[in-house]
Amino acid sequence: MAQTVTAPENQSRRIPRWLIIVGLVVIVGIVALVLLAPTLYSLGDSALQGYFNPYGVDPSLIRECYGENGGGCPTVHSIAFSLIFLIVMLTGFAYTTLLERKFIAWFQQRSGPNRVGPGGFLQPAADGVKLIFKEDIIPSGADKPVYYLAPILKTVPALIVLAVIPLGPKLLIPWFDGLWYRVPLGLTDVNVGILWLLAITSLGTYGVVLAGWSSNNKYAMLGGLRASAQMLSYELCLGLTMAVPILLVGSMSLGDIIESQTYIWQWYAFQNPLAMAILMIALLAEITRSPFDLPEAEQELTQGFMTEYSGMKFAMFMMAEYLGMISVSIIVASLYLGGYNDGFGLVQNLPFLGPVVLIGKVILFLIGMVWVRATLPRIRYDRLMALGWKVLLPLALVAVLWTTVAVLLGDIFGDPIAYGIAGLVFFVVVIGGSLWALNRSGEFTNDDANAMENDPVVTGERGGIGYMALQVLGGIIAVPFVLLKATIGALDSLAKLAPDDSKK
């Protein structure tokens, strides 16, 4: 006689009501803080602003760190900031790997890393320990000096490229001599910061090319050649799109570019979205990130330029890729999305929030890159080159012309309205020209032979402006619910950590 198996009772406990209330209060507080940002900015010389604002301190006690009376502040600041920056970047690299694995698992309806530590949070540490003790194999025919140097040439530029980008506004730091020093949250802010970005982002390609050449492996050599050709194809687009903020500000200093985007309506992403999109695509190609990861195409080249690398040398190439993801996110955010500015003037009253805002923008960019990898397949190499030379380069020239004409008309008429009208006209022209070009190339045509297979009624696919508008509206409405669900999930995890009194 078959036995009836009863399902075990649900052992999960209900979330305490006070935890739900605390979570809701936190969400409401964050929303209220964002909405009240303009009011906080208008507080003037109130007690709150006097405490956080540099002008609230006695001016006689303030010294510029890099001024005439800075004393030893420049030396201390350079060493301390470099150490803190290095620790933060290495930690960010480690957990960017976890973020990618978690999100790709979520996209593919898998669990992802969930064994090492709570929720898999210590998985990067386990991977690091594994790579440290992994056997290091060196090819017998390799050019050893270049073979050892290549991972360093790939990793170091990903770190030093951010030396000219301010990560926050200047902070007043008290010191042991009783004085307050105005310390920049950046290593340096040279007046040719854009040239530094262009120079350093190109150096990483040398590491890939030399790794492929020195490995004495045909697959690795092909990967290095692909990387060099790819860099040449997208470097022109990169330089042209970086020229747009220079035209708008009149300076190549990253500090000046960020300070000119204090409020959200001043962000250059809204003044020239075409340039920002091309810059993001070109930077993805520069760091050989999917779908531009042809130099390491495992289906064709085993592992490309990294085929003969193992152990910590392989880990350095992986670290360079994820550090590059963080670096390009900071570059795009600084050039087109206000950098550390929140867009509502809140950072101007609370300067310590600048790095927090920048980290939030970087995380959003990282999630977008992971989303692209999980969605788009690796494109064919000839199409990669055609995209760079035949599509992105002409569009980059149009983007520079867009900003040049708009700034010129704004200066001639002396009215920002003329600048806005010129930008709007170019936006319409670009969108209309793109639709015309796609229609002419046959992208939008529907022949009788394939009418049935492209029929939305048959395939179930949806399209059109109305459907896209509904999707955007649905995404905006879903944001509060997603935040509430995430908060309840976090509170549920906290509740499970509490001791179970029912077992006593």
C-alpha positions as a printed Julia matrix, in Angstrom:
504×3 Matrix{Float64}:
  0.0    0.0     0.0
  1.47   3.28   -1.05
  2.21   5.7     1.7
  0.98   9.23    1.48
  3.85  11.68    1.75
  2.83  14.93    3.3
  4.66  18.07    2.39
  6.74  19.53    5.21
  5.35  22.54    6.92
  6.71  25.89    5.86
  9.48  26.68    8.3
  9.87  30.3     7.22
  8.64  32.78    9.75
  6.68  35.89    9.08
  8.58  39.15    8.87
  8.2   41.15   12.08
  5.92  44.08   11.62
  8.47  46.51   13.06
 10.99  45.52   10.4
  8.49  46.27    7.64
  7.74  49.65    9.22
 11.45  50.48    9.44
 11.94  49.55    5.79
  9.03  51.72    4.67
 10.34  54.63    6.74
 13.76  54.29    5.09
 12.22  54.31    1.59
 10.03  57.32    2.4
 13.03  59.11    3.91
 15.15  58.58    0.8
 12.36  59.78   -1.5
 11.74  62.82    0.72
 15.46  63.64    0.77
 15.58  63.62   -3.02
 12.45  65.75   -3.32
 13.67  68.24   -0.72
 17.09  68.65   -2.32
 16.26  72.11   -3.78
 14.98  73.22   -0.38
 18.19  72.07    1.3
 20.15  74.02   -1.27
 18.22  77.17   -0.42
 18.96  76.94    3.29
 21.7   79.52    2.89
 23.7   80.05    6.08
 21.55  77.85    8.26
 23.04  75.57   10.88
 22.85  72.53    8.59
 24.72  74.25    5.79
 27.16  75.82    8.22
 28.15  72.39    9.47
 28.65  70.68    6.12
 29.48  73.6     3.86
 33.11  74.69    3.76
 32.04  78.31    4.29
 30.56  77.42    7.66
 34.06  77.14    9.18
 35.98  80.15   10.4
 37.8   81.4     7.28
 40.92  82.21    9.27
 41.36  78.5    10.04
 41.0   77.3     6.43
 44.01  76.44    4.31
 44.15  75.19    0.76
 45.88  71.81    0.66
 47.74  72.72   -2.51
 48.08  76.41   -1.69
 51.03  78.43   -0.45
 50.29  77.56    3.2
 49.54  73.92    2.57
 52.6   72.68    4.45
 52.87  68.9     4.21
 49.23  68.48    3.14
 50.04  67.69   -0.55
 52.35  64.82    0.43
 49.92  63.36    2.97
 46.99  63.78    0.61
 48.76  62.12   -2.34
 49.81  59.07   -0.31
 46.54  58.69    1.62
 44.29  59.23   -1.41
 46.32  56.81   -3.56
 46.1   54.07   -0.91
 42.38  54.56   -0.31
 41.7   54.75   -4.05
 43.68  51.56   -4.7
 41.85  49.65   -1.96
 38.44  50.87   -3.16
 39.17  50.0    -6.8
 40.49  46.52   -5.99
 37.48  45.84   -3.78
 35.2   47.18   -6.52
 36.85  44.9    -9.06
 36.32  41.85   -6.84
 32.64  42.52   -6.28
 32.0   43.58   -9.86
 32.73  39.95  -10.75
 30.1   38.88   -8.22
 27.64  41.47   -9.52
 28.05  40.18  -13.07
 27.63  36.53  -12.1
 24.57  37.3    -9.97
 22.83  39.41  -12.6
 23.55  37.03  -15.48
 22.2   34.2   -13.31
 19.09  36.3   -12.66
 18.67  37.0   -16.39
 19.0   33.27  -17.13
 16.8   32.19  -14.17
 19.65  30.54  -12.28
 20.91  30.93   -8.73
 24.48  32.05   -9.33
 27.14  32.0    -6.57
 25.35  31.27   -3.29
 27.59  28.93   -1.29
 30.64  30.88   -0.08
 29.48  33.24    2.64
 25.98  34.69    3.12
 24.34  34.73   -0.29
 27.7   34.02   -1.95
 29.1   37.33   -0.76
 32.57  35.86   -0.12
 32.87  34.2    -3.53
 35.42  36.79   -4.83
 37.72  35.98   -1.89
 37.51  32.26   -2.71
 38.29  32.94   -6.37
 41.3   35.05   -5.39
 42.71  32.35   -3.11
 42.21  29.75   -5.86
 44.08  31.83   -8.46
 46.96  32.57   -6.06
 47.68  28.86   -5.56
 46.9   27.78   -9.11
 49.76  26.34  -11.15
 51.57  28.93  -13.27
 52.44  27.53  -16.7
 54.87  29.35  -19.02
 55.17  28.31  -22.7
 58.63  27.09  -23.61
 58.87  29.33  -26.69
 57.55  32.47  -25.05
 59.49  35.73  -24.95
 59.61  35.8   -21.15
 60.32  39.52  -20.44
 57.45  40.64  -22.67
 55.3   37.73  -21.49
 55.64  38.93  -17.88
 55.21  42.6   -18.79
 52.0   42.25  -20.83
 49.55  41.73  -17.89
 51.03  44.77  -16.14
 50.62  46.92  -19.26
 46.98  45.87  -19.4
 46.19  46.43  -15.7
 48.05  49.62  -14.74
 46.38  51.94  -17.34
 42.95  50.89  -16.06
 43.96  52.32  -12.65
 45.91  55.45  -13.54
 43.37  56.66  -16.12
 41.24  57.99  -13.24
 44.04  60.11  -11.76
 42.66  63.31  -13.4
 38.98  62.81  -12.53
 37.62  64.41   -9.32
 35.55  61.84   -7.45
 33.79  64.44   -5.3
 33.88  68.12   -4.3
 36.59  69.45   -2.04
 36.19  68.52    1.64
 37.32  70.37    4.74
 39.46  68.02    6.81
 40.62  69.01   10.34
 44.26  68.31   11.15
 46.33  68.03   14.31
 47.64  71.6    14.0
 44.14  72.99   14.68
 43.61  74.1    11.07
 41.15  72.93    8.44
 42.49  71.97    5.01
 40.4   72.03    1.84
 41.32  68.66    0.3
 40.34  67.63   -3.25
 38.83  64.18   -3.79
 41.12  63.45   -6.68
 44.8   62.95   -7.27
 45.17  65.93   -9.62
 43.07  68.08  -11.92
 45.26  69.09  -14.84
 44.0   71.44  -17.53
 44.54  68.76  -20.21
 42.65  65.96  -18.49
 40.88  64.88  -21.71
 44.25  64.32  -23.4
 45.27  62.16  -20.44
 42.16  60.02  -20.88
 42.81  59.57  -24.6
 46.46  58.67  -24.03
 45.97  56.19  -21.18
 42.95  54.39  -22.63
 45.1   53.53  -25.66
 47.93  52.02  -23.61
 45.9   49.0   -22.52
 45.86  47.72  -26.08
 49.64  47.32  -25.99
 49.24  44.8   -23.17
 46.87  42.72  -25.3
 49.03  42.9   -28.43
 52.25  42.05  -26.58
 50.53  39.19  -24.72
 49.46  37.67  -28.03
 52.87  38.16  -29.66
 55.0   36.91  -26.76
 52.99  33.72  -26.11
 54.29  31.92  -29.22
 50.75  30.79  -29.98
 48.83  31.33  -33.19
 45.5   31.8   -31.44
 47.0   34.36  -29.09
 48.64  36.18  -31.98
 45.34  36.47  -33.84
 43.71  37.84  -30.69
 46.41  40.51  -30.38
 46.0   41.52  -34.03
 42.26  41.81  -33.57
 42.74  44.04  -30.52
 45.05  46.43  -32.39
 42.71  46.74  -35.37
 39.74  47.22  -33.06
 41.5   49.97  -31.12
 42.35  51.87  -34.31
 38.75  51.61  -35.52
 37.11  53.01  -32.4
 39.78  55.47  -31.22
 38.6   58.12  -33.68
 35.01  57.91  -32.44
 36.3   58.09  -28.87
 38.27  61.26  -29.5
 35.46  63.0   -31.39
 32.85  62.35  -28.71
 35.22  63.52  -25.96
 35.54  66.8   -27.89
 31.85  67.61  -27.33
 32.21  68.54  -23.62
 35.31  70.58  -24.52
 33.23  72.61  -26.98
 30.49  73.15  -24.41
 32.78  74.16  -21.52
 35.8   75.62  -23.29
 38.18  73.63  -21.11
 39.83  70.21  -21.13
 39.85  70.0   -17.32
 37.6   67.26  -15.95
 36.92  69.41  -12.88
 35.56  72.25  -15.02
 33.42  69.84  -17.04
 31.88  68.31  -13.91
 31.28  71.67  -12.22
 29.42  72.93  -15.29
 26.85  70.11  -14.87
 25.6   70.94  -11.38
 21.89  70.5   -12.12
 20.25  67.71  -14.03
 19.08  69.95  -16.89
 22.74  70.95  -17.41
 23.93  67.38  -18.0
 25.42  67.02  -21.46
 23.63  63.7   -21.97
 20.46  65.73  -22.61
 22.22  68.29  -24.8
 23.87  65.72  -27.08
 22.63  62.17  -26.4
 24.13  60.93  -29.68
 27.67  61.75  -28.51
 27.14  60.01  -25.19
 25.83  56.84  -26.86
 28.77  56.72  -29.29
 31.24  57.32  -26.44
 29.79  54.44  -24.44
 29.97  52.07  -27.43
 33.54  53.15  -28.25
 34.68  52.65  -24.66
 33.14  49.17  -24.61
 35.17  48.38  -27.72
 38.31  49.86  -26.14
 38.11  47.53  -23.14
 37.08  44.6   -25.4
 33.87  44.11  -23.52
 30.96  42.1   -24.94
 29.74  42.28  -27.68
 33.17  43.58  -28.79
 35.21  40.82  -27.11
 36.59  39.46  -30.39
 40.23  39.4   -29.16
 39.27  36.64  -26.71
 36.65  34.81  -28.74
 36.72  31.35  -27.16
 34.7   29.71  -29.95
 37.31  30.72  -32.52
 40.59  31.41  -30.68
 40.39  29.16  -27.58
 40.89  32.16  -25.25
 42.52  34.61  -27.64
 45.45  36.59  -26.3
 45.05  34.94  -22.86
 45.35  31.36  -24.13
 48.82  30.74  -22.65
 48.25  32.6   -19.36
 47.26  30.97  -16.07
 47.32  31.67  -12.35
 47.74  35.27  -11.24
 48.74  36.47  -14.72
 45.35  35.34  -15.99
 43.79  37.01  -12.94
 45.49  40.29  -13.85
 43.9   40.24  -17.3
 40.51  39.6   -15.7
 41.17  42.36  -13.18
 42.05  44.74  -16.02
 38.73  44.02  -17.72
 36.63  44.72  -14.65
 38.73  47.73  -13.64
 38.21  48.98  -17.18
 34.44  48.61  -16.74
 34.59  50.77  -13.6
 36.89  53.3   -15.25
 34.78  53.81  -18.38
 31.67  54.14  -16.2
 33.33  56.97  -14.26
 34.52  58.6   -17.5
 31.06  58.6   -19.11
 29.41  59.76  -15.88
 31.92  62.62  -15.53
 31.69  63.79  -19.14
 27.94  63.54  -19.72
 26.07  62.82  -16.47
 27.42  65.41  -14.03
 30.03  63.2   -12.37
 29.57  63.37   -8.61
 26.72  65.91   -8.89
 23.29  64.54   -7.99
 21.49  66.99  -10.28
 19.46  68.72   -7.53
 22.16  70.72   -5.73
 22.27  68.37   -2.75
 25.99  67.61   -3.08
 26.79  71.33   -2.91
 25.38  71.39    0.65
 26.55  67.91    1.66
 29.9   67.43   -0.1
 30.56  64.01    1.41
 27.65  62.64   -0.68
 29.61  63.28   -3.9
 31.46  59.92   -3.94
 28.24  58.14   -2.95
 26.38  59.65   -5.92
 29.21  58.74   -8.27
 29.29  55.16   -6.99
 25.55  54.89   -7.61
 25.97  56.01  -11.22
 28.85  53.57  -11.72
 26.77  50.68  -10.39
 23.98  51.52  -12.84
 26.47  51.54  -15.72
 27.93  48.21  -14.59
 24.48  46.66  -14.51
 23.9   47.98  -18.02
 27.13  46.38  -19.27
 26.15  43.06  -17.7
 22.73  43.38  -19.3
 24.36  43.94  -22.7
 26.54  40.85  -22.26
 23.55  38.71  -21.27
 21.46  39.99  -24.18
 23.6   40.62  -27.27
 25.7   37.93  -28.98
 29.26  38.55  -30.1
 29.12  40.2   -33.5
 31.11  39.02  -36.51
 34.51  40.66  -36.93
 33.85  42.25  -40.32
 30.65  43.74  -38.96
 32.53  45.06  -35.94
 34.89  46.94  -38.26
 32.04  48.13  -40.46
 30.18  49.44  -37.41
 33.2   51.47  -36.36
 34.12  52.96  -39.75
 30.8   53.15  -41.61
 28.33  53.92  -38.83
 29.9   55.29  -35.65
 32.54  57.51  -37.25
 30.05  59.45  -39.47
 27.66  59.73  -36.54
 30.48  61.02  -34.32
 31.19  63.74  -36.9
 27.48  64.62  -36.9
 27.53  64.79  -33.07
 30.47  67.22  -33.11
 28.75  69.3   -35.8
 25.58  69.24  -33.68
 27.3   70.82  -30.69
 29.44  73.2   -32.78
 26.5   74.74  -34.65
 24.35  74.94  -31.5
 27.09  76.68  -29.49
 27.84  79.04  -32.39
 24.21  80.07  -32.77
 23.9   80.52  -29.02
 26.93  82.84  -29.02
 25.74  84.82  -32.06
 22.27  85.51  -30.69
 23.43  85.66  -27.07
 20.4   83.68  -25.98
 20.33  80.11  -24.54
 16.97  79.62  -26.29
 18.74  79.72  -29.66
 21.15  77.05  -28.43
 18.23  74.87  -27.31
 16.35  75.32  -30.61
 19.45  74.4   -32.62
 20.0   71.29  -30.5
 16.35  70.25  -30.93
 16.57  70.69  -34.71
 19.67  68.52  -34.86
 17.97  65.89  -32.69
 15.02  65.7   -35.08
 17.33  65.61  -38.1
 19.42  62.77  -36.64
 16.37  60.67  -35.73
 14.7   61.32  -39.09
 17.9   60.64  -41.03
 18.45  57.39  -39.16
 14.94  56.17  -39.93
 15.35  57.15  -43.57
 18.7   55.34  -43.83
 17.32  52.19  -42.23
 14.28  52.26  -44.48
 16.46  52.76  -47.55
 18.75  49.87  -46.59
 15.75  47.56  -46.38
 15.69  47.12  -42.62
 12.03  48.16  -42.44
 10.8   46.51  -45.64
  8.45  43.55  -45.56
  8.46  41.44  -48.7
  5.57  39.13  -49.51
  7.85  36.1   -49.18
  8.55  36.7   -45.49
  5.41  38.59  -44.61
  4.0   35.71  -42.6
  7.15  35.03  -40.58
  7.43  38.73  -39.68
  3.74  39.21  -38.98
  3.3   40.25  -35.32
 -0.02  38.38  -35.21
  1.82  35.15  -36.1
  5.03  35.64  -34.12
  3.43  37.32  -31.11
  5.99  40.14  -31.2
  4.88  43.62  -30.3
  6.2   46.87  -31.63
  5.35  50.42  -32.48
  5.56  53.73  -30.67
  2.51  53.0   -28.52
  3.93  49.73  -27.26
  7.29  51.36  -26.49
  5.57  54.19  -24.62
  3.6   51.68  -22.54
  6.81  49.81  -21.73
  8.55  53.0   -20.56
  5.53  54.02  -18.48
  5.3   50.55  -16.96
  9.01  50.63  -16.07
  8.62  54.0   -14.3
  5.58  52.79  -12.36
  7.37  49.58  -11.37
 10.32  51.36   -9.7
  8.62  51.88   -6.27
  7.36  48.28   -6.26
 10.82  46.93   -7.09
 12.33  48.99   -4.27
  9.64  47.75   -1.86
 10.19  44.13   -2.9
 13.95  44.46   -2.48
 13.52  46.04    0.95
 11.13  43.29    2.1
 13.57  40.67    0.84
 16.43  42.27    2.76
 14.31  42.51    5.89
 13.28  38.88    5.47
 16.96  37.91    5.37
 17.6   39.91    8.53
 14.66  38.22   10.24
 16.09  34.79    9.46
 19.28  35.75   11.25
 17.4   36.34   14.49
 17.4   33.44   17.04
 14.36  31.16   16.92
 12.72  31.44   20.36
 10.15  28.72   19.52
 12.81  25.99   19.75
 13.73  26.84   23.35
